[in-house]
Amino acid sequence: MKNAHTLSARTMDELIRVASGKSGADLVIDHALLLNVYTGEFLKNQSVSIKNGYIAFVGDHAEHTIASNTTVIDVQGKTLIPGLIDGHTHLASFFEISQFIPYAVKDGTTTLVTETMETYPIMGYEGVVEILASFRDQPIKIFGTAPAMVSISTAASGIAGDDLKKLLDRDDILGLGESYWQAVFQTPEKILPVFEDTLRAGKVLEGHSAGAGGKKLAAYLATGISSCHEPINADQALERLRLGLYVMIREGSIRRDLEAIARIRDAGVDTRRLILVTDGVGPEDLVENKGMAFVVQKAIDSGFSPMEAVQMATLNVAEHFSLDSLVGGIAPGRSADLVIIPDPGFITPEMVVSHGKIIFDKGQMQVSPRTHCFSNACRHSVRLPRPLTPEDFAVTAPPGKKIVPVRLMEMVTDLVTRETQMSLPVIHGRIQADQDQDILKISAIDRAIEPGNMFTGFIKGFGLKDGAIASSQAWDTADIVVVGTHDADMADAVNHIHRLQGGVVIWAKGKCLAQISLPVMGLMSDASVPELARQIRALKTAAAKLGVVFPDPLLTLVTLAGAAIPYLRICEQGLVNLKDGKRRRAYVEES
């Protein structure tokens, strides 16, 4: 696929003519304090001349580029910075891209790099292509990374070689998405050829090294991994910087690590391999304006200089992805992605220019994002062969047993679990949950790859006192995950998700108490961001009334299927301990 932003010979000639004073620019930004990310200088009284979406001239005298039809904007000494880049996010979650873009734009974000891992288990290669198609012809640039598909589910694990090669051949795919370090040691025969294909294509390997250090970290990085967004403190960030990584500092809806990692300033290290990212911003944070401008401002407030903070959200990111000839700085030949802010220390965008067009000014979007029409297949992705019944959630005990030892997922925090064992009663040959000890059933049901395949186990510490909570979003799998106090509620919740063709549901006493409809691949809604924020708040309130005390019960639920967070996880094939990658069932064999 040809990159739509590649300089053509004709465009080069136009830029040369403008810079030489032989023809006029389309737009000139005049009298700016230019934050030069290349040299670390603040340059006064600078002008930027733009033609056909690209920068033709940067300097302190641009009169020769101005013609009668040139638009000139005198910013009167305000600060001009490059358009911000979010180098690691997840856009296939909750909202359709046209709903998200206005929030990104008013934050000064003109380039996004997103994972596509959510779509591949659901619809394979076509799902990734569909989400990439929704990013095309938008007011800002959006790139993706190919899904590595490190999953505890063998059905969802791995990406087909032909699919990977086709994706890597695309200019809007910059590399291989986050690849959990455990896969290098547990399934090298599967993951290492994927790494090799990516590197041979000249693309980057995005890392995920949470929990790795010392020898394990070095061994993981020996594969050619070039970035990691998982450090949670300054020591972890410094260890990775010393080993040659670009370190992405998360400040978003899932993790907020910036304040802790900012202490790395005390080490006096070069910040040019630090990158600011969100790792995804949910609807609630979007309506509170916690996008990239907020992140850069927080970096400044945490002690980084304005120059360092802006570099961490522009040039550093662009260089990591080899996009610096296109974006990341203000220089001739680059895409004209610019943000005007009142002062270097105050990241409050007043005007945003993307590829030479003013897309945000005076607090308002100046262009409309394109709404993508998703395919019928995308809107019918929950494919259960039949409605589930309470009987489907029964856990059979060995014959003749009245009490049996059972392996449990125990919640240690709102995200981390551990494997514990307890004895549970057997009634009519079925292992029973024990609500008095906060032991509930948890199930994972495949909805796309091998529809209807399911596993039911037990979870301790979730807090739910009545009903069930279910979600068609489930990290790294094609599963619906449901936790419940009664088998009937669990079946009803999953069946309601099937009727919605995707969503999050809280069900109790025969009715739906709260829901979020996610009809696009079971991942995304048609609703506006404010409406989604309202629905999420309602869901949290309903969950709290039923006893769930976690700050974000939906995040807790969807991560229980993921291979990214320790230790015991669930998929449609059983429980998996991430320490060894081995699959386990609920019943513990007695020796």
N, C-alpha and C positions, 0 to 999 in steps of 0.2 A: 504493500500500500504506500503510495506516494505521500510524503509529509506535506500537508497543505501550506505549511509555513516555510518550506525551503525557498531560499532566494533563487529566483530565476535570473537568467542573463538580462532580461528586460528590466526587472526590478533593480538589479545592480546598476544598470545604466541610468535609471531614473535617480537613484540615490547619488550617484557620482555627479550628475548634472545639478542636483539641488545643492550638494556640498560645495560644488565649484561656483555656484552663483549663476548658472546658466538657465535654471528654471526655478519656479517657486515651490515651496513646501506646501503641503496640505494644512499642516498645523504647526505652530511654533509656541512652545512654552517659554516665556520670557522672564528674566530677572528672578531666577530661582536660586535658593541655596541648595546646591547639588551635593547629595551624599554619595561620594564616589566609593563604591564598595571595592574597587580594584586597588586603590592606593590608600584607602583609609583617610582620605581628606574630605573636608567640607569646603566646597568651592563656591564663593559668592558670585552673584550677578551672572549666573550661567543661563544659557538658552539651549533648547533642544528643538531641532527641526525634524519634522516627520513627513514621510512621503510613502504612500501606498502601504501603510501599516508598519513601516520600519523606520528606524532612526537614521537620518542622513548626516546630521551634523550636531556636535556638542561643543560649545565654547562660549566665550564671553561677548562675541559680536556675531549675531545671526542676521543682521540686516540684509546681507546679500542673498539670503534664502527666502526673503519675503516678497511675494508678488501681490497683485491687486486682489486675487482670489484666495489668499492665504488667511486662515483664521489665526489670530494672534491672541494669546491669553497671557496677560501680565499678572504673575502671581505675587508680585510686590514683596519679594524676599522670603516667601514661604519656602518650606523645605520640600525638595523633590527626591523621592526614593524609588527604587525599582518596584515593580509589582511583586507582591508577596507570593511565595510558593509554599503550599502545604505538601511536603514530600512524602507523607505517609498517612493515608486516611482510608476509610471504608465507606464508599458511596452507595453500595447496594444494600442499604439498611434503612428501613423506615420510610424515607421520602424519595419520590421521583426527582431526578436531577434538576428539572426546571423549578421545583419548589425550593431547592437548596441554593441555587446560584445567586439569587438576590442577596442572601445573607453573606455569602462568600464575597461578593462584589463590594458591598458596603464596608467590608472589613479590609478592602484593598488587596484581596487575593485574585490574582490573574492566571495562576497555574495551579493545577491539582495533580497529584499522583496517587492513584487509588489501587488497592488490592481488588482482585476479582474472584477471590477464593470462595466467596459465598455463593456464586452463581454456578460454578462448575459441577458440584455434586447434584444440583437440581436438574440442570439441562445440558451438561457437558459443554463441548466446544461452542455449540449454537447459543448457549446461555451467555457465555463470555462475549461472543460477537454481538449479541443483542444489547448487552449493557454498554459495550463500547460504541455501538451505533447511537445510543441515546446521548452520548457525550459529544457527538460530532455537531458541527455548525452551531456551536454555542458562543456566547459573548466572551468566554474565557477558554483557555487551553486545558484540556483534561487528558492525561495519559494514564495508562494502566500497567500493572505487572501481571505476568502469567501466573496462574495458580499452581503452587507446588503440590498441593493436596496431601499434606502430611495429616493423616487421619487415623483414629483408633478403629474406624470401621474399614474392613478390607474392601467392602463394596464401594466406599467413597475414596479409598486411598490411591494416590498416584494419579498422574496425568498421562494419557496415551501419548506415545512418542510423536505420532503424526499430528496430534492436536497441538502439542508443544511447539513443534517446528513451524506450523502454520502461524501460530501466535507470535513467535519470535521473529517471523519475517515481516511483521507489521511495524510501521514506524510509530504507532501510538502505544506499543508495548515496549517498555524500557528495560525489562529484565524479568527475573523470576521472583515472585512474591515471597513473603516471609516464610522461611523454612526452618522448622523447629529442630534444634540441635540434636535431640534424641534420635531422630531418624538417621543421622549419619552413622550412629553406632548400632542401632537396632535393625535397620533395613538398608544397609549401604548398597546392596545390589539393585535397589529400586531408586534411591535418591541420587547416587553419584552420577549415573549416566545423564540424569536430568540436569545436574549441575554442569556437566561437560558440554552438553548441547547448548546450554545458555551462554557459557563463556565462549564457545566457538562462534556463536552468533554475534559476539561483541557486546553482549548485554550484561547487566549487573546481577549479582546474587544478593538478595535482601535477607538479612539474618534475623534470627530469633533465638537469643542465647540466654534466656532467663534461667537462672539457677546454675549456669556453667561458669567455671572459673579455673584458673591454673592450667593443669594439663588438659583437662577436657575442653576448655575454651580454646587453647592453642590448637588442639587436634581438630576441632570444628572449623576454625578459621583457616586451617591448612587447605581447605577445599576451595578457597577463593572468595569466600563471603566478604563483602566489603562494607556492610553497614549493620547496625543493630539498634532497635528502638526500645530495648527492654531494660537498660540500666535504671535503677530506682534510687541510686545515691551517687555521691561524687566519687567514691572509691571504685565502684563498678564502672562508672564512666571513664575514669582515668585508666583503669586496667585495659579497657577496650581501645582507648585512644593510643596507648603505648604499643598496642599490637596492630596498629595501622587502620583501624576501622573509622568510618564516619559514625559518630554517635548521635542518634536522633533522640532528642529530649521530648518526652510526651507531656502535653498539657491539654487534655481534652476531657471527654465525658467518661472514659474508662479509667484512665490513670492521670494523675497530676503530680509529676515528678520534678517539675522545674525548680521549685524552691529548694528541694534537697540537693539536686545536682548542681545548682548555682554555686554551691560551696567549693566547686572545683576552681573557682577564681583564686582561692588561697594557694593553689599549687603553682600559679603563674604560668600555666600552659597556654599554648597557642589555641585560640578558639576557632580557627578556620576549618576544623573538621567536626565542629558541633553544628547540629541542625535542629531547628525548632519544628515540631510537628504536632498535630492534634491526635492522631490515631483514631479519628472519628469524633464528630461533634453531634450529639443527639438533639432532638427537637427542643427539649427544655433549656439546654444551654444556648442553642441558637437564638431563641427569643430573648435571651438575656445578653446577647451580643458577646458570646465567649468564643469567637472564632480567632483567626490568625492575628488580627490587630490586637486583640486582648492578650494573646500569647506573647507577642513581641513586646508589648507594653509591660507585661509581667516580668519578662527577662530584664528589661531596663530597671524596673522597680526592685528586682532581686540583685542588682549590682553590676550587671553587664553594661558596658557603655552603649549608647545608642548605635554607634557604628558596629560594634560586635553583634548586637541584637538583630540589626537589620541584615547584616551579612549572613547570620544564622538562618534567616528566612528567605534569602535570595540567592546570592552567589554560591554559598557553600552547597546548597541543595542542587543548584544547576550543575556545578562541577561534578558532584557525585554521580549524577545521571548523564553526564556528558551532554548536557543541554546548554552549556554556557555560551555557545556561539549563537544561541537563539534567545535565551532569557537569563535573568539573574543579575543584570547590570544595565546601566545607561551608557551606551556606546554606539558608534556608527555600525550599521549592519545588523543590530539586534532588533528584535520585535519591540515595538513601541508600547511597552507595558510600564506604566508610570503611576505613581500615587503622590498626590500633593497633601502634605500634612502641615499643621501650623508651626511646628517646631520639632527639632530632632528628638526631643525627649517626650513628645506627646504623639503617640501613634493613633491619631484620630483622622481618618481619611476624609478630605473635603472634596476631592475630585479623583476619579480613577479613569485611567486611559488603558484600554486593552487593544493591542494590535492597531494602534493609531486612532481608535475611536473612543470618544468620551462616553463611558457607559454608566458613570455615576457622578452626579454633581448636585450640589445644594440639597443633600439629603435624599435624593431621589434617583432610582434607576432610570437611565435614559434609553435603554433598549429592553426588549422582552426576550427572555430565554425561550428556546424552542421546546415545545412539549412533544415527547416521543410517543408514538403509537406502538405499544408493545404487542407482540404477536399473540394470537389465540393460545398457542402452547404456553406462553409465559403466564397467561391468566388461568390456566388449568393445570397447575403443577402439583396439586395435592391429589394423588391418584391411589387412594385406598380401594382395594377390591370389593369391600363391603363395609357397611357400618359395623363398628366395634360393639361388643357386648361386655357386660361385667365379667363374664366367664373368660374373656381373652386376657384378663389381668390376674387370673389365678396363678399362684406359684405352687407347683406340685411338690410334695415332700416324698422322701423315700418311703416305701411301704412299711406299715407297722409302727411308724414313729409318732409320738405324742408331743415331743419337743425336739428341736433340731438346732445345731449351730449354724448361724447365718453370717455371711460376709456383708457388712454395711458400708455405704458411703456416709461418712460422718463429716458434717460441716465444721471446719476449724475456724474459718472466717467466712465472710459472705461469698468468697470465691474459691478458697483453698479447701480441699477435702483430704481425708485420710481413710485408710482401710482399717476398720475395727470389726470385731466379731462378738456376737451376742447370741444367746439362745432364744428362740421364738416358738410359741405354741403352734401346734398343728390341729386343725379341726376339719374332719371329713377329708383328710388327706391333703389339705391345703395349708401352706405356711401363712400365718396371720401376722399382720402388722401389730404394733403395740403403741397406740396413740398416747397412752399414759407416760411412756418414755420418749415421746416425740420420735417414734420410728414409724415412718410412712412408706407407702409404695412409690416407686419411681419407674417409669417405663420410657423406652425409646422405640418409636415405630417408624420404619422406613416408609417414606411417602413418594419416592421418585425412582430409585434405582431397582430395588426389589420390593415393590409396594406390598405392605402388609406384614413383612417380616418384623418381629418385635421381640423385645426382652423386657422382663419385669424383675426388678430387684428391690432393695430397701435402702432408705436414706434416713439418717438420724440428724436432728438439729435444724430442720427446715422451718419448723415453727407453725406450720399450717394446722389449724384446729378443726376446720370443716371444709368440705368441698375439694376442688381440684384447680390447679393452674397449669395451663398447657401453652406451648408455643411452637409454631412452624419454623421459627428461626432457631437454629441449633448449630453451634460452632462446628465447622469442619465435617459435617455430615449432611445427609439428606433426610434427617429424622425429625419427627415431632417428639418433643420431650414433655412429659406430664408427671406431676407430683400430686398425689391425692390421698384423702383420708378414707374414701370409699371407692370400690371398683366401679360402681354405677356412675359416680360423678366423673371419674377419669374417662370412662367411655363416652359420656355425654360431652365432655369438654373437647375431646379429640374429634368426635363426630361434628361438633359445631365448627371447628376449624376446617373440616372437610367441606362443610356447606359454604363457609366464607371463601374457600379456596386460598386459605392462608390467614394467619393472624395469631393473636395472643388472646386467651380466654380465661376468665375466672368464673367457675361454675359451682353452684352450691344450691342444695334444696330444690333441684329440678329446674333451675333457671340460670341464665347468664347474668352475672353481677357486673361484669366489666369486660370490654373487648376492644381490641385494635384490629381492624381489618387490614390485611396485607395481601391483596389479590395479585400482585405482580411477583411471580416466582415464590410466593409465600414469604417474601422478604420486604416488599415495599408497598406503601400505601398511595392512594390517589389523593389523600387529604392534604390540606395545607399544613405548613409547619406549626402555626399556632394551634390548629385543631389537633394535630398529633400530640403536641405538648399537653393539651387539655386531656386527651384520652390517656396519656401515660400517667398523668397525675391522678386521674380517676382510678386507674388500675392499681397504682401504688396504695391509694386510700383503701380500696376494696381488699387488697392483700393484707394490709395492716389490720383491718377490722377482723380478718380471719386468723390473725396471730403471727403473720410473717413479719419479722422485725428487721430484716435486711433493708439497707437504704434503697437498693434498686433490685427488687425481687425478680424482675425480668432478666436483668444481667446475670444474676445468680443462676437462674434456671437455664439460660441458653449456654452458659459456659460449662455446664455439667457434662456436655457432650464433647468438649474441646480437648485437643491434645496439647494445649499451650500452658495450662495451669495445673499444678500438682494437686493430688496425686492419683486418686481413684476417680475414673470417669466412666460414663455409660454410653453405649451405642446399641443398635438393634441386635447385636450379636453377643452382648454380655458386658460385664464390667472389665475394665482394663486398668492395670496399675502402670502409670507412666514410668516408674523406676525401671521396669524390665520390659514393658510393652506386651506382657502376656495377658491373655484373656482369662477371665475367671467367671464362674457362675455364682449365684447367690448362696446355694447350699454348700456348706463346707464338709468335705469328706472326713469322717471320723477315722482316726488311725487305730 
